[in-house]
Amino acid sequence: MTELKIENGKIKNIKKSQVLALKEQVSCQKGQVVSKTLVQNNAVSVTLFAFDKDEEISTHESEGDAFVTCLDGVGKITIDGVEHILKEGESIVMPAKHPHAVYGR
């Protein structure tokens, strides 16, 4: 797992000026949720996650909105107790300060 470093407002440790397939940047591992942070600072955080089947990030709340895009497969997002099924290419916003969870199907 490689974390990008931001120095002087620039993203480090990733190839620039090249086409990037996000779903190829993090690999699913049996029985795990794997993450790779691309950007994290006071204004924004971008993290890729790969969920093995039946793995999850349990219900929690965040201080900021979270934008989720399903890059491959199918996932279940729960927001305020309501389930949403995301398929490849679909997105949803999990609003700040609302309980939400992410589950790999």
Number of C-alpha atoms within 10 A of each C-alpha: 10 12 15 16 17 14 8 6 8 9 15 14 11 13 9 9 6 7 7 11 8 9 14 8 15 18 17 15 12 11 12 14 19 16 18 17 16 19 17 15 10 5 7 9 12 12 13 17 18 21 25 18 18 12 16 19 13 12 16 12 18 13 9 14 13 17 11 17 16 19 20 13 13 17 23 17 22 18 19 14 12 8 13 13 15 20 15 12 11 14 14 14 12 21 17 13 13 16 16 22 18 20 20 17 15
